Amino acid sequence: MTLEISSALVKELRQKTGAGMMNCKKALQETNGNFDEAIKTLRQKGLASADKKVDRTAIEGLVSSYIHTGGKIGVLVEVNCETDFVARREEFQELVKNIAMQIAASPEVLYINVEDIPKEIFLAEKEIELKKDDLSNKTDELKEKIIIGRVEKTLKNLSLINQPFIRNTNITVEELIKEKISLFGENIKIKRFTRYILGT
């Protein structure tokens, strides 16, 4: 006897995964109406569109906190994924905690990526480098290359995704996120963060 599945449940599964109606109904029947197991089944069969569209909008996810030992540094971070199914996964929750710890351990970091840094900061850093004595005997062309290289390095120090990951310094935070995108088959983005330092 085939289990009767409500059209509302099929519709909800379709909205979550992007898979076709018949595939969603079949997955729910195969899993006796277990919604989470049905998502897993679709993903394993490669029918969930999240497996194919890593550029999809990521509006699910978690807001997490990390308080450093001693209670003098605290971090709030929002990390987005595409489905609450992934947001509930232990591996995703661990990723968000690790990102919060990374922010706490990186006091220079003020932005998520280099593209978020205002142009004024780039120009101010360039001005600082222009005035350094060690460039005085360089040609203008070489001077420009050295200045741009130094400014880019400074800006990367301000960018979270460019930091070496504290638990594996052989990869950056950006590479860590890409690994997890590959694991979950969903887009993952760090949306925003706030760092609190006692007395500042």
C-alpha positions as CSV (number, residue, x, y, z in Angstrom):
1,M,0.0,0.0,0.0
2,T,1.4,3.4,-1.1
3,L,1.5,6.1,1.7
4,E,-0.8,9.0,0.9
5,I,1.3,12.3,0.8
6,S,-0.5,15.6,1.1
7,S,0.0,18.1,-1.8
8,A,1.0,20.8,0.8
9,L,3.9,18.7,2.0
10,V,5.0,18.0,-1.6
11,K,4.8,21.7,-2.4
12,E,6.9,22.6,0.7
13,L,9.6,20.0,-0.3
14,R,9.7,21.4,-3.8
15,Q,10.2,24.9,-2.5
16,K,13.0,23.7,-0.3
17,T,14.9,21.7,-2.9
18,G,13.8,22.9,-6.3
19,A,13.2,19.3,-7.4
20,G,10.2,18.4,-9.5
21,M,6.8,17.6,-8.0
22,M,6.8,13.9,-8.9
23,N,10.3,13.5,-7.6
24,C,9.3,15.2,-4.3
25,K,6.2,13.0,-3.9
26,K,8.2,9.8,-4.6
27,A,11.0,10.8,-2.1
28,L,8.3,11.5,0.6
29,Q,6.7,8.1,-0.1
30,E,10.1,6.3,0.0
31,T,10.8,7.9,3.4
32,N,7.3,7.4,4.9
33,G,6.6,11.1,4.9
34,N,9.8,12.0,6.7
35,F,10.6,15.5,5.4
36,D,14.3,15.7,6.3
37,E,15.0,12.2,5.0
38,A,13.2,13.1,1.8
39,I,15.5,16.1,1.3
40,K,18.5,13.8,1.9
41,T,17.2,11.3,-0.7
42,L,16.7,14.0,-3.3
43,R,20.2,15.4,-2.7
44,Q,21.8,11.9,-2.9
45,K,20.1,11.4,-6.2
46,G,21.3,14.8,-7.4
47,L,17.7,16.0,-7.9
48,A,17.8,18.9,-5.5
49,S,18.8,22.0,-7.5
50,A,21.1,23.1,-4.6
51,D,23.6,20.6,-5.9
52,K,23.8,22.4,-9.2
53,K,23.4,26.1,-8.3
54,V,26.0,27.3,-5.9
55,D,25.2,30.9,-6.8
56,R,21.6,30.6,-5.4
57,T,20.4,33.1,-2.8
58,A,21.4,32.1,0.7
59,I,18.9,33.3,3.2
60,E,18.8,30.5,5.7
61,G,21.6,29.8,8.2
62,L,22.6,30.8,11.7
63,V,23.5,33.7,13.9
64,S,26.1,32.4,16.4
65,S,28.2,33.8,19.2
66,Y,31.6,33.2,20.7
67,I,32.9,34.5,24.0
68,H,36.6,34.2,24.4
69,T,38.0,32.8,27.7
70,G,38.0,35.5,30.3
71,G,34.9,37.2,28.8
72,K,36.8,40.2,27.4
73,I,36.2,39.5,23.7
74,G,32.8,38.5,22.2
75,V,31.7,37.9,18.6
76,L,28.3,37.7,16.9
77,V,28.3,36.4,13.3
78,E,25.6,35.5,10.7
79,V,26.5,32.8,8.2
80,N,23.9,32.0,5.5
81,C,23.2,28.8,3.5
82,E,20.3,28.0,1.3
83,T,18.1,25.6,3.4
84,D,17.3,25.1,7.0
85,F,18.2,21.4,6.4
86,V,21.8,22.4,6.0
87,A,21.6,25.0,8.8
88,R,20.6,22.3,11.2
89,R,23.5,20.1,10.3
90,E,26.2,19.6,12.9
91,E,29.0,20.3,10.3
92,F,27.4,23.7,9.4
93,Q,27.0,24.7,13.0
94,E,30.6,23.8,13.6
95,L,31.7,25.9,10.6
96,V,29.8,28.9,12.0
97,K,31.4,28.5,15.5
98,N,34.8,28.2,13.8
99,I,34.2,31.4,11.9
100,A,33.2,33.2,15.1
101,M,36.4,32.0,16.8
102,Q,38.4,33.2,13.8
103,I,37.0,36.7,14.1
104,A,37.8,36.8,17.8
105,A,41.4,35.7,17.0
106,S,41.8,38.2,14.2
107,P,41.7,41.7,15.8
108,E,42.8,43.5,12.6
109,V,39.9,42.1,10.6
110,L,37.2,44.7,10.0
111,Y,35.6,43.5,6.7
112,I,34.4,40.2,5.3
113,N,36.3,40.5,2.0
114,V,38.6,43.0,0.2
115,E,35.7,44.2,-2.0
116,D,33.9,45.5,1.1
117,I,36.8,47.9,2.1
118,P,35.9,51.5,1.2
119,K,38.0,53.2,-1.5
120,E,39.1,55.9,1.0
121,I,41.0,53.3,3.0
122,F,42.8,52.1,-0.1
123,L,43.7,55.7,-1.0
124,A,44.9,56.4,2.6
125,E,47.1,53.3,2.6
126,K,48.5,54.2,-0.7
127,E,49.4,57.7,0.6
128,I,51.2,56.2,3.6
129,E,53.2,53.9,1.4
130,L,54.1,56.8,-1.0
131,K,55.9,58.6,1.8
132,K,58.1,55.7,2.9
133,D,61.8,56.4,2.6
134,D,62.8,53.0,1.2
135,L,61.1,53.9,-2.1
136,S,63.0,57.1,-2.8
137,N,65.6,55.6,-5.1
138,K,63.1,53.4,-7.1
139,T,61.8,54.2,-10.6
140,D,58.2,55.4,-10.8
141,E,57.1,52.2,-12.4
142,L,58.7,50.0,-9.8
143,K,57.5,52.3,-7.0
144,E,53.9,51.9,-8.2
145,K,54.2,48.1,-8.2
146,I,55.7,48.0,-4.7
147,I,53.1,50.4,-3.3
148,I,50.2,48.4,-4.9
149,G,51.6,45.1,-3.5
150,R,52.0,46.5,0.0
151,V,48.5,48.1,0.0
152,E,46.9,44.9,-1.2
153,K,48.7,43.0,1.6
154,T,47.4,45.5,4.2
155,L,43.9,45.2,2.8
156,K,44.0,41.4,2.9
157,N,44.9,41.7,6.6
158,L,41.6,43.6,7.1
159,S,39.6,40.9,5.2
160,L,38.2,37.9,7.1
161,I,38.1,35.5,4.1
162,N,41.8,36.1,3.4
163,Q,43.0,35.0,6.8
164,P,44.7,31.7,7.3
165,F,42.2,29.4,9.1
166,I,43.2,29.2,12.7
167,R,42.6,25.4,12.9
168,N,44.4,24.7,9.6
169,T,46.8,27.5,8.5
170,N,47.4,25.7,5.2
171,I,44.1,27.1,4.0
172,T,42.3,30.4,4.1
173,V,38.9,31.1,5.5
174,E,37.7,31.4,1.9
175,E,39.1,28.0,1.0
176,L,37.4,26.5,4.1
177,I,34.0,27.9,3.0
178,K,34.6,26.5,-0.5
179,E,35.2,23.1,1.0
180,K,31.9,23.3,2.9
181,I,30.1,24.5,-0.3
182,S,31.3,21.4,-2.0
183,L,30.4,19.2,1.0
184,F,26.8,20.6,1.4
185,G,26.1,21.3,-2.2
186,E,24.8,24.8,-1.2
187,N,26.0,28.3,-1.4
188,I,27.5,29.6,1.9
189,K,28.1,33.2,2.7
190,I,29.3,35.1,5.8
191,K,26.7,37.9,5.9
192,R,28.0,40.1,8.8
193,F,29.8,40.1,12.1
194,T,30.3,42.3,15.1
195,R,33.3,42.0,17.5
196,Y,32.9,43.3,21.1
197,I,36.1,44.1,23.1
198,L,35.6,45.0,26.8
199,G,36.2,48.7,27.5
200,T,36.3,49.9,23.9
